[in-house]
Amino acid sequence: MTILQPETVTIEHDVEIGRDTVIFPCTYLAAGTRIGTNCSIGPFVYLKNARIGAGETVRFGKRED
């Protein structure tokens, strides 16, 4: 996992992030979120209890599952 500008990223407890995933600036990953391998998350994303499959890209949005 790579976190770009980590000072702008929040990752709560109970978040799982797969290998080779990139987290972009201004991203908030709330509890219960599961992210697969080789993903691209952010910038400007809020995820809570979300399930992101391997290889997916999520940008500029909010998702609460």
mmCIF file of the N, C-alpha and C atoms, coordinates in Angstrom:
data_MODEL
# 
_entry.id   MODEL 
# 
loop_
_atom_site.group_PDB 
_atom_site.id 
_atom_site.type_symbol 
_atom_site.label_atom_id 
_atom_site.label_alt_id 
_atom_site.label_comp_id 
_atom_site.label_asym_id 
_atom_site.label_entity_id 
_atom_site.label_seq_id 
_atom_site.pdbx_PDB_ins_code 
_atom_site.Cartn_x 
_atom_site.Cartn_y 
_atom_site.Cartn_z 
_atom_site.occupancy 
_atom_site.B_iso_or_equiv 
_atom_site.pdbx_formal_charge 
_atom_site.auth_seq_id 
_atom_site.auth_comp_id 
_atom_site.auth_asym_id 
_atom_site.auth_atom_id 
_atom_site.pdbx_PDB_model_num 
ATOM 1   N N  . MET A 1 1  ? 0.853   -1.178 0.000  1.00 0.00 ? 1  MET A N  1 
ATOM 2   C CA . MET A 1 1  ? 0.000   0.000  0.000  1.00 0.00 ? 1  MET A CA 1 
ATOM 3   C C  . MET A 1 1  ? 0.891   1.230  0.000  1.00 0.00 ? 1  MET A C  1 
ATOM 4   N N  . THR A 1 2  ? 0.470   2.218  -0.780 1.00 0.00 ? 2  THR A N  1 
ATOM 5   C CA . THR A 1 2  ? 1.159   3.504  -0.828 1.00 0.00 ? 2  THR A CA 1 
ATOM 6   C C  . THR A 1 2  ? 0.163   4.588  -0.459 1.00 0.00 ? 2  THR A C  1 
ATOM 7   N N  . ILE A 1 3  ? 0.573   5.489  0.438  1.00 0.00 ? 3  ILE A N  1 
ATOM 8   C CA . ILE A 1 3  ? -0.272  6.618  0.822  1.00 0.00 ? 3  ILE A CA 1 
ATOM 9   C C  . ILE A 1 3  ? 0.443   7.901  0.396  1.00 0.00 ? 3  ILE A C  1 
ATOM 10  N N  . LEU A 1 4  ? -0.167  8.640  -0.526 1.00 0.00 ? 4  LEU A N  1 
ATOM 11  C CA . LEU A 1 4  ? 0.388   9.903  -0.975 1.00 0.00 ? 4  LEU A CA 1 
ATOM 12  C C  . LEU A 1 4  ? -0.098  11.009 -0.053 1.00 0.00 ? 4  LEU A C  1 
ATOM 13  N N  . GLN A 1 5  ? 0.791   11.856 0.387  1.00 0.00 ? 5  GLN A N  1 
ATOM 14  C CA . GLN A 1 5  ? 0.498   12.927 1.341  1.00 0.00 ? 5  GLN A CA 1 
ATOM 15  C C  . GLN A 1 5  ? -0.255  12.397 2.556  1.00 0.00 ? 5  GLN A C  1 
ATOM 16  N N  . PRO A 1 6  ? 0.376   11.509 3.316  1.00 0.00 ? 6  PRO A N  1 
ATOM 17  C CA . PRO A 1 6  ? -0.309  10.859 4.444  1.00 0.00 ? 6  PRO A CA 1 
ATOM 18  C C  . PRO A 1 6  ? -0.869  11.829 5.483  1.00 0.00 ? 6  PRO A C  1 
ATOM 19  N N  . GLU A 1 7  ? -0.344  13.033 5.551  1.00 0.00 ? 7  GLU A N  1 
ATOM 20  C CA . GLU A 1 7  ? -0.860  13.999 6.517  1.00 0.00 ? 7  GLU A CA 1 
ATOM 21  C C  . GLU A 1 7  ? -2.281  14.442 6.178  1.00 0.00 ? 7  GLU A C  1 
ATOM 22  N N  . THR A 1 8  ? -2.759  14.140 4.972  1.00 0.00 ? 8  THR A N  1 
ATOM 23  C CA . THR A 1 8  ? -4.114  14.522 4.559  1.00 0.00 ? 8  THR A CA 1 
ATOM 24  C C  . THR A 1 8  ? -5.073  13.329 4.526  1.00 0.00 ? 8  THR A C  1 
ATOM 25  N N  . VAL A 1 9  ? -4.601  12.158 4.911  1.00 0.00 ? 9  VAL A N  1 
ATOM 26  C CA . VAL A 1 9  ? -5.384  10.923 4.838  1.00 0.00 ? 9  VAL A CA 1 
ATOM 27  C C  . VAL A 1 9  ? -5.751  10.450 6.244  1.00 0.00 ? 9  VAL A C  1 
ATOM 28  N N  . THR A 1 10 ? -7.007  10.032 6.419  1.00 0.00 ? 10 THR A N  1 
ATOM 29  C CA . THR A 1 10 ? -7.443  9.450  7.690  1.00 0.00 ? 10 THR A CA 1 
ATOM 30  C C  . THR A 1 10 ? -7.904  8.028  7.433  1.00 0.00 ? 10 THR A C  1 
ATOM 31  N N  . ILE A 1 11 ? -7.383  7.096  8.230  1.00 0.00 ? 11 ILE A N  1 
ATOM 32  C CA . ILE A 1 11 ? -7.795  5.703  8.152  1.00 0.00 ? 11 ILE A CA 1 
ATOM 33  C C  . ILE A 1 11 ? -8.201  5.271  9.558  1.00 0.00 ? 11 ILE A C  1 
ATOM 34  N N  . GLU A 1 12 ? -9.496  5.007  9.744  1.00 0.00 ? 12 GLU A N  1 
ATOM 35  C CA . GLU A 1 12 ? -9.995  4.591  11.051 1.00 0.00 ? 12 GLU A CA 1 
ATOM 36  C C  . GLU A 1 12 ? -9.653  3.127  11.324 1.00 0.00 ? 12 GLU A C  1 
ATOM 37  N N  . HIS A 1 13 ? -9.926  2.703  12.563 1.00 0.00 ? 13 HIS A N  1 
ATOM 38  C CA . HIS A 1 13 ? -9.745  1.300  12.934 1.00 0.00 ? 13 HIS A CA 1 
ATOM 39  C C  . HIS A 1 13 ? -10.676 0.434  12.090 1.00 0.00 ? 13 HIS A C  1 
ATOM 40  N N  . ASP A 1 14 ? -10.388 -0.825 12.014 1.00 0.00 ? 14 ASP A N  1 
ATOM 41  C CA . ASP A 1 14 ? -11.229 -1.798 11.309 1.00 0.00 ? 14 ASP A CA 1 
ATOM 42  C C  . ASP A 1 14 ? -11.362 -1.504 9.813  1.00 0.00 ? 14 ASP A C  1 
ATOM 43  N N  . VAL A 1 15 ? -10.274 -1.034 9.198  1.00 0.00 ? 15 VAL A N  1 
ATOM 44  C CA . VAL A 1 15 ? -10.223 -0.835 7.749  1.00 0.00 ? 15 VAL A CA 1 
ATOM 45  C C  . VAL A 1 15 ? -9.177  -1.800 7.204  1.00 0.00 ? 15 VAL A C  1 
ATOM 46  N N  . GLU A 1 16 ? -9.510  -2.505 6.136  1.00 0.00 ? 16 GLU A N  1 
ATOM 47  C CA . GLU A 1 16 ? -8.566  -3.417 5.496  1.00 0.00 ? 16 GLU A CA 1 
ATOM 48  C C  . GLU A 1 16 ? -8.240  -2.884 4.102  1.00 0.00 ? 16 GLU A C  1 
ATOM 49  N N  . ILE A 1 17 ? -6.938  -2.825 3.801  1.00 0.00 ? 17 ILE A N  1 
ATOM 50  C CA . ILE A 1 17 ? -6.479  -2.317 2.514  1.00 0.00 ? 17 ILE A CA 1 
ATOM 51  C C  . ILE A 1 17 ? -5.546  -3.349 1.906  1.00 0.00 ? 17 ILE A C  1 
ATOM 52  N N  . GLY A 1 18 ? -5.851  -3.763 0.687  1.00 0.00 ? 18 GLY A N  1 
ATOM 53  C CA . GLY A 1 18 ? -5.072  -4.790 0.010  1.00 0.00 ? 18 GLY A CA 1 
ATOM 54  C C  . GLY A 1 18 ? -3.732  -4.293 -0.514 1.00 0.00 ? 18 GLY A C  1 
ATOM 55  N N  . ARG A 1 19 ? -2.895  -5.239 -0.823 1.00 0.00 ? 19 ARG A N  1 
ATOM 56  C CA . ARG A 1 19 ? -1.554  -4.999 -1.350 1.00 0.00 ? 19 ARG A CA 1 
ATOM 57  C C  . ARG A 1 19 ? -1.619  -4.214 -2.666 1.00 0.00 ? 19 ARG A C  1 
ATOM 58  N N  . ASP A 1 20 ? -0.597  -3.389 -2.882 1.00 0.00 ? 20 ASP A N  1 
ATOM 59  C CA . ASP A 1 20 ? -0.428  -2.616 -4.122 1.00 0.00 ? 20 ASP A CA 1 
ATOM 60  C C  . ASP A 1 20 ? -1.563  -1.637 -4.389 1.00 0.00 ? 20 ASP A C  1 
ATOM 61  N N  . THR A 1 21 ? -2.233  -1.200 -3.342 1.00 0.00 ? 21 THR A N  1 
ATOM 62  C CA . THR A 1 21 ? -3.274  -0.171 -3.457 1.00 0.00 ? 21 THR A CA 1 
ATOM 63  C C  . THR A 1 21 ? -2.654  1.189  -3.173 1.00 0.00 ? 21 THR A C  1 
ATOM 64  N N  . VAL A 1 22 ? -3.098  2.211  -3.914 1.00 0.00 ? 22 VAL A N  1 
ATOM 65  C CA . VAL A 1 22 ? -2.612  3.575  -3.725 1.00 0.00 ? 22 VAL A CA 1 
ATOM 66  C C  . VAL A 1 22 ? -3.754  4.413  -3.150 1.00 0.00 ? 22 VAL A C  1 
ATOM 67  N N  . ILE A 1 23 ? -3.451  5.110  -2.049 1.00 0.00 ? 23 ILE A N  1 
ATOM 68  C CA . ILE A 1 23 ? -4.410  6.014  -1.408 1.00 0.00 ? 23 ILE A CA 1 
ATOM 69  C C  . ILE A 1 23 ? -3.942  7.439  -1.702 1.00 0.00 ? 23 ILE A C  1 
ATOM 70  N N  . PHE A 1 24 ? -4.789  8.204  -2.384 1.00 0.00 ? 24 PHE A N  1 
ATOM 71  C CA . PHE A 1 24 ? -4.437  9.566  -2.775 1.00 0.00 ? 24 PHE A CA 1 
ATOM 72  C C  . PHE A 1 24 ? -4.820  10.565 -1.680 1.00 0.00 ? 24 PHE A C  1 
ATOM 73  N N  . PRO A 1 25 ? -4.329  11.816 -1.769 1.00 0.00 ? 25 PRO A N  1 
ATOM 74  C CA . PRO A 1 25 ? -4.585  12.826 -0.739 1.00 0.00 ? 25 PRO A CA 1 
ATOM 75  C C  . PRO A 1 25 ? -6.071  13.089 -0.507 1.00 0.00 ? 25 PRO A C  1 
ATOM 76  N N  . CYS A 1 26 ? -6.349  13.600 0.684  1.00 0.00 ? 26 CYS A N  1 
ATOM 77  C CA . CYS A 1 26 ? -7.688  14.034 1.093  1.00 0.00 ? 26 CYS A CA 1 
ATOM 78  C C  . CYS A 1 26 ? -8.694  12.894 1.035  1.00 0.00 ? 26 CYS A C  1 
ATOM 79  N N  . THR A 1 27 ? -8.273  11.735 1.522  1.00 0.00 ? 27 THR A N  1 
ATOM 80  C CA . THR A 1 27 ? -9.133  10.554 1.545  1.00 0.00 ? 27 THR A CA 1 
ATOM 81  C C  . THR A 1 27 ? -9.420  10.169 2.989  1.00 0.00 ? 27 THR A C  1 
ATOM 82  N N  . TYR A 1 28 ? -10.667 9.793  3.257  1.00 0.00 ? 28 TYR A N  1 
ATOM 83  C CA . TYR A 1 28 ? -11.092 9.368  4.594  1.00 0.00 ? 28 TYR A CA 1 
ATOM 84  C C  . TYR A 1 28 ? -11.678 7.973  4.470  1.00 0.00 ? 28 TYR A C  1 
ATOM 85  N N  . LEU A 1 29 ? -11.050 7.027  5.151  1.00 0.00 ? 29 LEU A N  1 
ATOM 86  C CA . LEU A 1 29 ? -11.525 5.647  5.143  1.00 0.00 ? 29 LEU A CA 1 
ATOM 87  C C  . LEU A 1 29 ? -12.057 5.322  6.533  1.00 0.00 ? 29 LEU A C  1 
ATOM 88  N N  . ALA A 1 30 ? -13.377 5.229  6.638  1.00 0.00 ? 30 ALA A N  1 
ATOM 89  C CA . ALA A 1 30 ? -14.033 5.013  7.923  1.00 0.00 ? 30 ALA A CA 1 
ATOM 90  C C  . ALA A 1 30 ? -14.153 3.517  8.225  1.00 0.00 ? 30 ALA A C  1 
ATOM 91  N N  . ALA A 1 31 ? -14.456 3.222  9.466  1.00 0.00 ? 31 ALA A N  1 
ATOM 92  C CA . ALA A 1 31 ? -14.534 1.847  9.969  1.00 0.00 ? 31 ALA A CA 1 
ATOM 93  C C  . ALA A 1 31 ? -15.402 0.958  9.090  1.00 0.00 ? 31 ALA A C  1 
ATOM 94  N N  . GLY A 1 32 ? -14.957 -0.272 8.951  1.00 0.00 ? 32 GLY A N  1 
ATOM 95  C CA . GLY A 1 32 ? -15.706 -1.272 8.221  1.00 0.00 ? 32 GLY A CA 1 
ATOM 96  C C  . GLY A 1 32 ? -15.404 -1.333 6.731  1.00 0.00 ? 32 GLY A C  1 
ATOM 97  N N  . THR A 1 33 ? -14.558 -0.451 6.242  1.00 0.00 ? 33 THR A N  1 
ATOM 98  C CA . THR A 1 33 ? -14.239 -0.414 4.818  1.00 0.00 ? 33 THR A CA 1 
ATOM 99  C C  . THR A 1 33 ? -13.240 -1.513 4.468  1.00 0.00 ? 33 THR A C  1 
ATOM 100 N N  . ARG A 1 34 ? -13.477 -2.172 3.334  1.00 0.00 ? 34 ARG A N  1 
ATOM 101 C CA . ARG A 1 34 ? -12.597 -3.229 2.834  1.00 0.00 ? 34 ARG A CA 1 
ATOM 102 C C  . ARG A 1 34 ? -12.214 -2.891 1.403  1.00 0.00 ? 34 ARG A C  1 
ATOM 103 N N  . ILE A 1 35 ? -10.912 -2.794 1.150  1.00 0.00 ? 35 ILE A N  1 
ATOM 104 C CA . ILE A 1 35 ? -10.403 -2.434 -0.167 1.00 0.00 ? 35 ILE A CA 1 
ATOM 105 C C  . ILE A 1 35 ? -9.514  -3.560 -0.660 1.00 0.00 ? 35 ILE A C  1 
ATOM 106 N N  . GLY A 1 36 ? -9.754  -4.021 -1.871 1.00 0.00 ? 36 GLY A N  1 
ATOM 107 C CA . GLY A 1 36 ? -8.983  -5.117 -2.446 1.00 0.00 ? 36 GLY A CA 1 
ATOM 108 C C  . GLY A 1 36 ? -7.589  -4.698 -2.897 1.00 0.00 ? 36 GLY A C  1 
ATOM 109 N N  . THR A 1 37 ? -6.910  -5.600 -3.573 1.00 0.00 ? 37 THR A N  1 
ATOM 110 C CA . THR A 1 37 ? -5.557  -5.340 -4.065 1.00 0.00 ? 37 THR A CA 1 
ATOM 111 C C  . THR A 1 37 ? -5.599  -4.520 -5.352 1.00 0.00 ? 37 THR A C  1 
ATOM 112 N N  . ASN A 1 38 ? -4.489  -3.828 -5.605 1.00 0.00 ? 38 ASN A N  1 
ATOM 113 C CA . ASN A 1 38 ? -4.299  -3.059 -6.853 1.00 0.00 ? 38 ASN A CA 1 
ATOM 114 C C  . ASN A 1 38 ? -5.396  -2.026 -7.100 1.00 0.00 ? 38 ASN A C  1 
ATOM 115 N N  . CYS A 1 39 ? -5.843  -1.352 -6.052 1.00 0.00 ? 39 CYS A N  1 
ATOM 116 C CA . CYS A 1 39 ? -6.869  -0.325 -6.193 1.00 0.00 ? 39 CYS A CA 1 
ATOM 117 C C  . CYS A 1 39 ? -6.250  1.067  -6.189 1.00 0.00 ? 39 CYS A C  1 
ATOM 118 N N  . SER A 1 40 ? -7.024  2.024  -6.623 1.00 0.00 ? 40 SER A N  1 
ATOM 119 C CA . SER A 1 40 ? -6.647  3.428  -6.603 1.00 0.00 ? 40 SER A CA 1 
ATOM 120 C C  . SER A 1 40 ? -7.800  4.172  -5.940 1.00 0.00 ? 40 SER A C  1 
ATOM 121 N N  . ILE A 1 41 ? -7.536  4.760  -4.757 1.00 0.00 ? 41 ILE A N  1 
ATOM 122 C CA . ILE A 1 41 ? -8.594  5.377  -3.960 1.00 0.00 ? 41 ILE A CA 1 
ATOM 123 C C  . ILE A 1 41 ? -8.268  6.854  -3.747 1.00 0.00 ? 41 ILE A C  1 
ATOM 124 N N  . GLY A 1 42 ? -9.162  7.734  -4.173 1.00 0.00 ? 42 GLY A N  1 
ATOM 125 C CA . GLY A 1 42 ? -8.977  9.166  -3.997 1.00 0.00 ? 42 GLY A CA 1 
ATOM 126 C C  . GLY A 1 42 ? -8.437  9.808  -5.262 1.00 0.00 ? 42 GLY A C  1 
ATOM 127 N N  . PRO A 1 43 ? -8.273  11.115 -5.201 1.00 0.00 ? 43 PRO A N  1 
ATOM 128 C CA . PRO A 1 43 ? -8.404  11.981 -4.039 1.00 0.00 ? 43 PRO A CA 1 
ATOM 129 C C  . PRO A 1 43 ? -9.865  12.347 -3.749 1.00 0.00 ? 43 PRO A C  1 
ATOM 130 N N  . PHE A 1 44 ? -10.048 12.962 -2.595 1.00 0.00 ? 44 PHE A N  1 
ATOM 131 C CA . PHE A 1 44 ? -11.353 13.469 -2.155 1.00 0.00 ? 44 PHE A CA 1 
ATOM 132 C C  . PHE A 1 44 ? -12.427 12.394 -2.135 1.00 0.00 ? 44 PHE A C  1 
ATOM 133 N N  . VAL A 1 45 ? -12.148 11.339 -1.361 1.00 0.00 ? 45 VAL A N  1 
ATOM 134 C CA . VAL A 1 45 ? -13.072 10.214 -1.230 1.00 0.00 ? 45 VAL A CA 1 
ATOM 135 C C  . VAL A 1 45 ? -13.358 9.970  0.244  1.00 0.00 ? 45 VAL A C  1 
ATOM 136 N N  . TYR A 1 46 ? -14.624 9.682  0.562  1.00 0.00 ? 46 TYR A N  1 
ATOM 137 C CA . TYR A 1 46 ? -15.031 9.243  1.895  1.00 0.00 ? 46 TYR A CA 1 
ATOM 138 C C  . TYR A 1 46 ? -15.706 7.885  1.728  1.00 0.00 ? 46 TYR A C  1 
ATOM 139 N N  . LEU A 1 47 ? -15.173 6.876  2.405  1.00 0.00 ? 47 LEU A N  1 
ATOM 140 C CA . LEU A 1 47 ? -15.756 5.533  2.353  1.00 0.00 ? 47 LEU A CA 1 
ATOM 141 C C  . LEU A 1 47 ? -16.063 5.055  3.764  1.00 0.00 ? 47 LEU A C  1 
ATOM 142 N N  . LYS A 1 48 ? -17.257 4.505  3.959  1.00 0.00 ? 48 LYS A N  1 
ATOM 143 C CA . LYS A 1 48 ? -17.648 3.930  5.246  1.00 0.00 ? 48 LYS A CA 1 
ATOM 144 C C  . LYS A 1 48 ? -18.370 2.616  4.990  1.00 0.00 ? 48 LYS A C  1 
ATOM 145 N N  . ASN A 1 49 ? -17.891 1.541  5.592  1.00 0.00 ? 49 ASN A N  1 
ATOM 146 C CA . ASN A 1 49 ? -18.463 0.197  5.409  1.00 0.00 ? 49 ASN A CA 1 
ATOM 147 C C  . ASN A 1 49 ? -18.526 -0.196 3.935  1.00 0.00 ? 49 ASN A C  1 
ATOM 148 N N  . ALA A 1 50 ? -17.664 0.364  3.128  1.00 0.00 ? 50 ALA A N  1 
ATOM 149 C CA . ALA A 1 50 ? -17.677 0.101  1.683  1.00 0.00 ? 50 ALA A CA 1 
ATOM 150 C C  . ALA A 1 50 ? -16.849 -1.137 1.363  1.00 0.00 ? 50 ALA A C  1 
ATOM 151 N N  . ARG A 1 51 ? -17.219 -1.795 0.293  1.00 0.00 ? 51 ARG A N  1 
ATOM 152 C CA . ARG A 1 51 ? -16.479 -2.947 -0.234 1.00 0.00 ? 51 ARG A CA 1 
ATOM 153 C C  . ARG A 1 51 ? -16.005 -2.580 -1.629 1.00 0.00 ? 51 ARG A C  1 
ATOM 154 N N  . ILE A 1 52 ? -14.699 -2.470 -1.793 1.00 0.00 ? 52 ILE A N  1 
ATOM 155 C CA . ILE A 1 52 ? -14.096 -2.103 -3.071 1.00 0.00 ? 52 ILE A CA 1 
ATOM 156 C C  . ILE A 1 52 ? -13.319 -3.318 -3.562 1.00 0.00 ? 52 ILE A C  1 
ATOM 157 N N  . GLY A 1 53 ? -13.697 -3.828 -4.718 1.00 0.00 ? 53 GLY A N  1 
ATOM 158 C CA . GLY A 1 53 ? -13.071 -5.029 -5.257 1.00 0.00 ? 53 GLY A CA 1 
ATOM 159 C C  . GLY A 1 53 ? -11.686 -4.771 -5.836 1.00 0.00 ? 53 GLY A C  1 
ATOM 160 N N  . ALA A 1 54 ? -10.956 -5.842 -6.054 1.00 0.00 ? 54 ALA A N  1 
ATOM 161 C CA . ALA A 1 54 ? -9.599  -5.757 -6.598 1.00 0.00 ? 54 ALA A CA 1 
ATOM 162 C C  . ALA A 1 54 ? -9.595  -5.010 -7.925 1.00 0.00 ? 54 ALA A C  1 
ATOM 163 N N  . GLY A 1 55 ? -8.622  -4.123 -8.072 1.00 0.00 ? 55 GLY A N  1 
ATOM 164 C CA . GLY A 1 55 ? -8.421  -3.405 -9.322 1.00 0.00 ? 55 GLY A CA 1 
ATOM 165 C C  . GLY A 1 55 ? -9.339  -2.218 -9.556 1.00 0.00 ? 55 GLY A C  1 
ATOM 166 N N  . GLU A 1 56 ? -10.196 -1.891 -8.603 1.00 0.00 ? 56 GLU A N  1 
ATOM 167 C CA . GLU A 1 56 ? -11.141 -0.786 -8.795 1.00 0.00 ? 56 GLU A CA 1 
ATOM 168 C C  . GLU A 1 56 ? -10.498 0.569  -8.520 1.00 0.00 ? 56 GLU A C  1 
ATOM 169 N N  . THR A 1 57 ? -11.080 1.608  -9.132 1.00 0.00 ? 57 THR A N  1 
ATOM 170 C CA . THR A 1 57 ? -10.678 2.994  -8.910 1.00 0.00 ? 57 THR A CA 1 
ATOM 171 C C  . THR A 1 57 ? -11.879 3.759  -8.375 1.00 0.00 ? 57 THR A C  1 
ATOM 172 N N  . VAL A 1 58 ? -11.661 4.520  -7.305 1.00 0.00 ? 58 VAL A N  1 
ATOM 173 C CA . VAL A 1 58 ? -12.713 5.351  -6.714 1.00 0.00 ? 58 VAL A CA 1 
ATOM 174 C C  . VAL A 1 58 ? -12.132 6.753  -6.558 1.00 0.00 ? 58 VAL A C  1 
ATOM 175 N N  . ARG A 1 59 ? -12.786 7.737  -7.156 1.00 0.00 ? 59 ARG A N  1 
ATOM 176 C CA . ARG A 1 59 ? -12.306 9.117  -7.084 1.00 0.00 ? 59 ARG A CA 1 
ATOM 177 C C  . ARG A 1 59 ? -13.469 10.074 -6.801 1.00 0.00 ? 59 ARG A C  1 
ATOM 178 N N  . PHE A 1 60 ? -13.180 11.134 -6.057 1.00 0.00 ? 60 PHE A N  1 
ATOM 179 C CA . PHE A 1 60 ? -14.098 12.242 -5.853 1.00 0.00 ? 60 PHE A CA 1 
ATOM 180 C C  . PHE A 1 60 ? -15.513 11.839 -5.484 1.00 0.00 ? 60 PHE A C  1 
ATOM 181 N N  . GLY A 1 61 ? -15.674 11.214 -4.317 1.00 0.00 ? 61 GLY A N  1 
ATOM 182 C CA . GLY A 1 61 ? -17.030 10.841 -3.957 1.00 0.00 ? 61 GLY A CA 1 
ATOM 183 C C  . GLY A 1 61 ? -17.185 10.369 -2.524 1.00 0.00 ? 61 GLY A C  1 
ATOM 184 N N  . LYS A 1 62 ? -18.418 10.056 -2.191 1.00 0.00 ? 62 LYS A N  1 
ATOM 185 C CA . LYS A 1 62 ? -18.779 9.558  -0.875 1.00 0.00 ? 62 LYS A CA 1 
ATOM 186 C C  . LYS A 1 62 ? -19.555 8.279  -1.051 1.00 0.00 ? 62 LYS A C  1 
ATOM 187 N N  . ARG A 1 63 ? -19.212 7.278  -0.243 1.00 0.00 ? 63 ARG A N  1 
ATOM 188 C CA . ARG A 1 63 ? -19.918 6.008  -0.340 1.00 0.00 ? 63 ARG A CA 1 
ATOM 189 C C  . ARG A 1 63 ? -20.050 5.409  1.044  1.00 0.00 ? 63 ARG A C  1 
ATOM 190 N N  . GLU A 1 64 ? -21.278 5.191  1.474  1.00 0.00 ? 64 GLU A N  1 
ATOM 191 C CA . GLU A 1 64 ? -21.569 4.548  2.748  1.00 0.00 ? 64 GLU A CA 1 
ATOM 192 C C  . GLU A 1 64 ? -22.474 3.368  2.464  1.00 0.00 ? 64 GLU A C  1 
ATOM 193 N N  . ASP A 1 65 ? -21.951 2.176  2.580  1.00 0.00 ? 65 ASP A N  1 
ATOM 194 C CA . ASP A 1 65 ? -22.734 0.966  2.309  1.00 0.00 ? 65 ASP A CA 1 
ATOM 195 C C  . ASP A 1 65 ? -23.313 0.410  3.582  1.00 0.00 ? 65 ASP A C  1 
# 
